[in-house]
Amino acid sequence: MIGRGWDSVDFAYVIGDAYVDHPSFGHAIISRVLESHGYRVGIISQPDWKDPESIQVFGEPRLGFLVSAGNMDSMVNHYSVSKKRRKTDAYTPGGEMGKRPDYACVVYGNLIRQTYKKTPVILGGIEASLRRLAHYDYWSDRLKRSILLDSGADIISYGMGERSIVEIADALDAGIPVNELTYIDGTVVKVKDRDRICDAEFLPSYEELKADKKTYARSFYTQYLNTDAFNGKRLAEPYSDHLYVVQNPPAKPLSVTEMDDVYDLPYTRTYHPSYEEKGGIPAISEIRFSLISNRGCFGGCSFCALTFHQGRIVQVRSHDSLLREAELITKEKDFKGYIHDVGGPTANFRHPSCSKQLEHGVCKNRQCLFPKPCGNLDADHSDYVSLLKKLRQIPGVKKVFIRSGIRFDYLLADKKKDFLKELCQYHVSGQLKVAPEHVAQPVLALMGKPEHSVYEKFTAEFNKMNEKIGKKQYLVPYLMSSHPGSTLKEAVELAEYCRDLGYMPEQVQDFYPTPSTLSTCMYYTGIDPRNGKAVYIPKNPHEKAMQRALIQYRNPKLYDLVLEALRRAGRMDLIGYGPKCLIRPKHSHENRTTVSRRANARHTGKSGVNRKTAEMPRSHKKKKTIRNIHKKK
């Protein structure tokens, strides 16, 4: 402030992350956008939430406090799906855990209110965005109020926020009281008088939602159908006769020029130098040499919060903007010639799914790709292929990888094979990660994913293309256990698929019920909100452990869980010595374990067992798997 000649800041920005001035971090974008409009922003990164003085370092800001938990929901940042505390935090100097509180937005908001009773407080970021109305909170296992009420804040800027934050700033700068800012798209506000709420659809009250899960399922689906900027309605959620939380329609998507303007701002592209002595910020290694080419996703996966946060209309940057950023990357001292990713939520989406969306919005009751691609779908990768070719030609660039998700059903819908050939020829590093998630049709339908036959067709096309161009490359599928609808029967079906594929994943994603997804609504209510039908929910921790173990059935440590799961599923035919069996009988497993221990003892010199007479398992040769191939390579 002294160096810039400032006597005060317009906004003090309290964030749960370390300060990283890179466009992959929400606080960097919002602060740079405000700066470009002439506002002074001071960053208060990871304040001590037990000390009110920690948020007073800039004094009282002229216009208000901005508050964000960071790039992740603070509870997801802190806890695994089994609710165990994580050991590291990639968004903190040196990866140190414990530098932000649980429910960070609520804690920071109340911390500010202890000192600044009337200063406007504006929430933003993923945590606030996905908790903007009544929501199920997995960690406390209960339905919570809008975060706007529990935090003591005045307004939420939800979604990506560039438009709404400038409107809020300009209004406050013009002297309009924050409680009068009830009209801005992309915001959620508190209103005390029902007569002041115009053109809104009223949701059931919070008390009604708590009392009946069916009512909550219907209310959530109403929210889900109103996430589009062009046809989304204003929604009002009553908390009493004199308190309503009002969600205004989403902000309009950014044009290509507006996206370019945001990403062309003068970011330093690194973390604050004060973090250097602790080893920097681990999270930057994932994005430092990557390019964000788009935002928004019309994939519509049930377990994904993108529909609520970024929306279904795809917004993109121009080639020129991306090429400028790529050239900046090549000049960084640690750049080795490899651009790690060019993508976004879904890498191969480079335009809206159909031409009508930018005028009428997305269809409320239909998905673009599920259960099958819509007849109006414009499946065309030509723009993306052209962009990738240009990036490869930049001096200093050796290889351009694609590590964001590839939507394989969209790729297959493109009748031209240009992108698949480009992908296999230039943009895969031996393995390509894809996300079929499951193989059982009942689970896939609830996930909003295509039938398994579509993934099998993609696998065949991928292998055929690699054979044609003379490369040995492999698909690594992301798989999810314990999603709503998955019984042990479906979990066994997934294990059989892994067996036939010769693949045991190192890690399996157990379904994580994060706020504001269709799948989380199913998890809480036991109802599919799209049709009101009952859904089986695997909630018991032991059953979830069995479902996860089935996918990793080759791990000896998981033998007992796999054995119990197969017994419960009535699939004893998968226990034996045949080629289709997942595990051997109990006595054989114990013999193999004993032999393994003896072999280890011999290797370490702790046993006098004769090697020649030691019993060896029948099938000593290790089965070739994707993982083994990769290690050998």
N, C-alpha and C positions, 0 to 999 in steps of 0.2 A: 504493500500500500504506500509505503514511504517512497519507494522507487518510482511509482507511477503518479505520485502526487495526490493520492486519494485521502480524503479525511473520513470516509465511510464507504460501506458497500451498499449496493441496492438490494442484493440478495445474499444471504449466507446459506450455503448449500451443505447440509449435513448428510454424509453418506456412510454406509456400513462397510464399503470397500476401501482399500487404499486408493489414493488418487493416481489414476493412470490416464494420461491425456492422449487417448487413442480412440478412434471412432467405433471400436467394438464395445466400448464402455458407455453406458447410458449417460452417466454424469458428465462425461467429456463432451458428448454431443449437445446436451441441454445447456451446459455452461458456455460452450463456444457459440451456440445459436444466440443466446441472450447477449453475449459480448458483441456479436456482429450487429445487433440492434441497438448498441450503445449503452448496455447495462453493465454495471460493475458487479462481478460475482466473486465472492470469497468462498473457498472450499474448507470445510471442517471435516476432515477425514477420520473416521473411527474414533469419535470422542469417548471419553470415559463416562459411561452412562450413569455412574454412581456419583458423579461430581457435576452439579449444575454450572460451575464455572467453565467447564470444558466447551460449552456451546456459546460462551460469551466473549470469545477471543476477538471478534470483530465489533463487539458492542451490538446495539440494536440495529439491524439492517433497515434501510430507509423504506423498503417495500415489503419485505417478508422473508420467511425462512422456506427453503426448499428441503424436502426430506425424502431420502431413498434408502432402502435397506441394502441396495447394491445390485449387481448383475444377476444375483440369485435370490430366491426367497430365503430368508435367514434360517428357517427351519430345515429346508432342504440342504442348505449349506452346512448346518450343524449335525444333522442326524441321517443315518442310513435308513432304508425302508424298514428295518427291524427295530428302529428307534434307538439304535446304539450311537453314542457320540462319536463323530468322526475325529480323527487325530490331527488332521491338517486342514488349513484353509488356504486355497490357492490364490485368494484375493487379498491376502494379508502379507506384509513384509516377512520374508523367510518362511512363509507357509504356516506361521504360528496360529494356533486355534485359540479362540476366546477373546478376540479383540472387538467383537460386536455382540450385542445381546440377542437372546431369543426374541422373536416377534419385534424386530428392530424398529419398524415404523411406529409401532405403538409406544415403545419405550422412548424413542427420540422425541416423538411428539409431546409426550407428557413431561419429558425433561425440559423442553423449551417452555412449556406452559407454566412451569414452576417459577420462572423469572419474567417471561414476557407474556403477560396475561392477554393482551389484545393484538399483538403483532400477528399479521396473517401467516398461517402455516399451510403450505401446499405440498401434498404428498404426490410422489410419482414413482416410477420403476415397477418392476414385475410383481413385487410383493403387494404393493398397494393396488395395482391394476387388477390382479386376480382375486382380490378380497374386497372389491369395491361395494358389493352388496352382501346380504347374508350368505354365508358359505360354510361348508363342512370343513372342519379343521381336524385332520388325521391325528395330529400329535396329542391333542386333548380329547379326541374322539367325541366331539360335540359340534352342534351348529352354532356358529358365532355371528355376531352382529357385523354390519358393515365396519370396516376398519376406520372409516371416517369418524365414527362415533367413539370408538375405543381409544383412538390416538389423540383426540382433542383438536384435530386439524380442522381447517375451514373448507378445504376443497381438494379433490383428487384430480390430477391430470393423468387420465388412463390411456393405455395404448402407447404409441411411440412418442407422442408429446410435443413434437416441434411446433405444430400449429397452435395448440392450446396454450402452451407456456408463454408464447409471445403475446397472444390475446390477453392472457391474465396479467402479464407484466404491463402491457400498454394501458389496460383498464385501471390498474392500481396506480400507475404513474399519472393518470389523468385525474386521480382523486376519487375514483368510485370506490365506496366501501366494499370490502371483500364479501360481505353477506348479500350484496346486490348482484354479485356475479353468478347469477343462476341460469344464464342463457348460453354459455359457451359450449360448442360441440367438443366432445372428447373430455368432458369433466363430469364429476359427481359432486353434488352439493347437498347441504342441509337446508330444508325449508320448514318453517314453523306453521305457516298458514296454508291450508289446503287450497284456498281460493287463489293463491299465487302460482299454483301449478297448472300450466296450460298444456293442452294437447298431449296428455300423458296417459299411458295404460297403467292402471294401478295393479300392482302385484298383491298377493296375500300378505297380511301383516306378519311381522317377525314372530309374534306369539302363535299364529296359525301355523307357520312353518315349523316351529319347534314341536307343536302338538301332533303333527301328522306328516309322515314321510312322503305319502302320496302327494300331498299338497306341495311339499318342497320340490318333488320331481317335476310337477307341472310348472311351478314357478321358474325353476332352473331352465326348463326347455323354452319357456317364453323369452328368457334372457338370451339363450343360445340362438333363437331365431331373430334376434334384434341386435346383432353384432356388426351389421353392414352399414357403411357410411351413407348409402343412398336410400335404403328402404328401412333402416332401423328406426324404431319408435322411441320416444322418450318414455322412461319407466320410472315409476314411483313406488317405493317400498315403505309402508307405514310402520312406525315404531310406537306411536301413540297418537292421540287426536291432535297433538301439537308438535309432532316431530316426524318429518318425512325425509328419507334419503332419495334424492332424485338423480337418476342417471340420464344425462343428455345423450343424444345420438352420437356415434363415433365421429371423430374428425375425418375430413375427406382425405383420401390418399394423396401422397405427394406426386407431382408430375416428375418426369425425367429431369427437367431443369432444376426443380426444387431439390430432388435427391442429390444431384450433382453439387448444388450449392452447399448442402449440409456436409458432404464428404470432402469438399474442397477447402473447408475452413482450416486455419493454420495450426493443426494439431502438432504437438511435439512428437507424437507417436511412441511415447515411452512413459515409464513411471517417474514419479517425482524423485529427484536426485537424493533426497534425504533418506530414501530406502536402500540405497546402495550398500551401506555397511552391514545390513542384515541379509544381503543376498538378493535383493530385488523382489519382484512380485512373480511367483511361479506361473500365474495364469497368462502372462504375456507371451510365454513361449508357444502357446497354442495358436495365437492369432497374429503374432508380430509380422510374419511373412505370408499372411493370408489376405484375400480380398473379399469384401462383402459386395456382392453384385446385385442382390435383390432382398426384398422383405415381403412378408405375407405368404400365405400358402393355401391353395385350394384342395390340398390332399384330404383334409377332413378326418384325420385319425382321431378316434374317440378319446384316447389317452393323452392327447396333446392339447396344450393351452393356447396354441397360436391363434385359433379362431377368436378367442376372447381378447388376445393382446395385440396382435398385428393385423388380424382380419384375414379374409380369404382372397382379397384382391391383391394380385402381385404388383409390386412397384419395383422399378429397376433404375439402375444408373446407366449413363451412356458409356459407350466404348471409350470415348476420349477421357472421361473422368477416371475410369478404371486403369487406362494406360498411363495416365499421369501418376496415379498412386503406385502402380507397379514400378515405374521408373524411380520414384522416391525410395521404394524398397530396395532396389538394386544398389543404391548408394549407401545403404546402411553398412556399417563396418563388419558386422557378423553375417552378412548375407553370403550364402555359399552357392547361389545360383538356382535355388529351388523355391518356387512359390508353392506353399503348402496346400492352398485351397482357393477356389474361385466359386463362391456360392452363397448360400444363405440357409433359410429353413429347409428348402429343397433346391439342390444345386441346378437342376435342369428346368426350372420354371423361369422363363425370361420375359413373359408377358401374361396378361390376364387370360384366363382359360377360354373366354369367348368375347366377341366384340361388343356385346351389349352391356357388359359389366360396368364400364366407365360412365354409362348413362343411366342404367336402371339398377345397378348393383347385382349381387349374386342371388341366385334362386333361394328362397327361404326354405322350401321343403324338399329340395333336391341337391344332391352332391354332384360335383363335376366328374369324379372318378369312381364313386361307389354307388351301387354294387358293380356297375360296369361304366366305362367311359360314356359320357353324355354325347348324344348325336351332334350337339353344337360345339363340342370340344375342338379347339384349334391346337392340335398337337404338332408343333413345329420347332425343331431345334436349330434351325439355320442361323438365327442370330447368335445363339450360344456358341455354335461351331465357329462362326466368324470371329467372335471375341477371343476364343481360345487360340486360334491361329495367330491373331495379332499379338497376343501375349507371348507366345513362343518365340516370336521374331525379335523381341526386345533384346538388345545387346546385354550380355551378362546373365540372361535367363537360360539355364540348362534344361529345366523340366518344370512343367506346370501340373500339379496334382489336383485331383478332385476328391475331397474327403468329406464334404457335406453329403447328406443323403441324396441318393439317386432314386427318383420315383420310377420304378421299373415298369409299372403298368402304363404310365404316360410315355415312357420311351418306346414301348411296344406299339402304342397307338399311333406313333409317327411312322407312316408308311415308308419313308426314306430311311435308309440304314446308315446315313452319313455320321450321325452322332455316335452310334455304337462302335463304328469303325474308328473314329477319332478317339473315343474313350479308351478302347483297348490298345490302340497303336501308341498313344502319347501320354495318357493321363492316369494310368494305373501303375502302382508300385509293386507289382507282383500279386497283390491281393486287393480286392475291392469289397468294401463293407456295404452291405445292403440290408434292408429291414423287412423281411417277410413277417417277422414277429411270431408267427405260429403256423400250424398246418391244418388244424382241425376247423372245419367250416363253422360250427356254432360259435367258436371263439372269434374267428376272423370277422364274422358278421357283426358281432358286438364291438369289435375294434374299429370297424369301418375300413377294413383292409380287403383287397381283392381275393378271390378264391386262390387256393394253393396251386391250381393248375396254371394260373397266370405266372406265378413265380417259377414253376417248372419250365414253362415255355421260355421265360427270360434266361434261365440257366442254360437251356439248350442253345439259344441264340448266342449267348456270351461265349460258350465253349466252341461253338461253330466258328465264330468270328476269330477267336484266338488261334484256332487251328489253321484258319485261312491265312492269317498274317504271320504264322510261325512263332507264336509266343505261348509259354506256359504260365498262365495266370489263373487265379482262383477266387471264388466268391466266398466271403466270410459273412454268414447270416447273423444278424442280431435276432435273438430269441427272447421271449418274455414269458415268465411263469406266473401263475396265480392271477391272471387277469379275470375280471368278472365273466362268468360263464364257463370257466375252466374247472371241470371236475378231474378226478384222478384218471378217468377214462381218456379225456383229451390230453392230459399230461403224458400218459403212456404213449399215445399216438405220436406226440412230439418226440419222445425218446426213441421210438422206432424209426422215425425219420432221421434222427441223428445217427443211429446205428447204420442205416442204409447208406447214409452219406459218408460214413467213416469220419465223423467229426465230433469232437467233444469240446465245447466252448470253454475257454479259460474262465470266463465270467458269464453269469446269467443275470439279466435284469428282472428282479421280482417286481411285479406291478406296484408302483408308488402312487398312492392317492393324493396328488397335489391339488390345490384349490382350483375350482372352475374348469373342470373337464367333464365331458359326458361320462367317462369311465368312473370318475370319482363320485359323481352323482349316483351311478349304479351301485358302487361299493357301499355308500351310505344308506341308500334307500332299499336296495334289493330289487329295483325296478329299472327297466330301460325307459328313460323319459321320452323316447321317440314314439313308443307305442303303448306304454303302460304295462307291458308284460313283465312277469316276475323273472328275475335272473338269479342263478346260483352264484353265491359269493364265497370264495375260499378265504375265510378270515382267521381260522385257527392257525396259530404259528407253526404247530407241528405239521399240519397238512401242507402249509405253504413250503415248509422245509422239504417235505417229501416231493412236492411238485418240482422244486428246484433241483433236488438230488436226481430225479429221473433223467433230466437233461444231461447231467454229468455222471451218468451211471457207471462210467469206467473208473471213477475215483474210488480207490479202495476204502477211503475214510467214510464214504457215503453208503457203503454196502448195506448196512442194517436199515437205513431209511428207504433205499430202493427195494429191498426185500419186503419190508412192511407195505410199501405202496403197491407193489405187484400183488401181494396177497389181498389187500383191501379192494383192489380193482378187479379181482378175479382173473388175473392174468398169470397164473402159475406156469402156463405154457412158455413163458419167457424166462423161466429159471431152468437151466440145464446146460447141455454141452453142444447143442445144435447151432448152426450158423445164424439162426434168427434169435437166439437167446440173448438177453441183456446181461445176466449174471449167472454164475454157477451156483449149485446147491450150497447150503451153509457149510457142510463138512468139507467140501472141496475148497471153498473160500478160506476156511480156517487153515487147511493144509498149505495152501499157497502163501498165506500170511506167515506161517511158521517157517516155510522154506525161505521166504524173502528175508526174514529176520536172521536165519542161519547164514544166508549168503552175505548179508551185511556184516555179521559178526566175523566171518572168514576174511572179508575184505579189510576189516579194521584190525585183524589179528587177535580177536578176543575169543576165538573158538578153535578147537582142534578137530572139527568135523572134516572128514575126508571129502574133497571136492568130487572125486570120481563116483563115490557112493551116495552122495546127497540126492534126495528126491527132487526132481525138477517138475514144474508145471507142464501140462501136456502141450500147450501152445506157447512156446517160448518166444517165437518170432513176433516182434512188435508190429501191430497192424498199421499200415500207412494211413495217416490222417492229414488233413489240411495243415494242422499245426506242425506236425513232424516235417512235412514237405518244406514248410517255410523255414524251420530251424536248419534243416539240412542245406537249403539254398543259401 
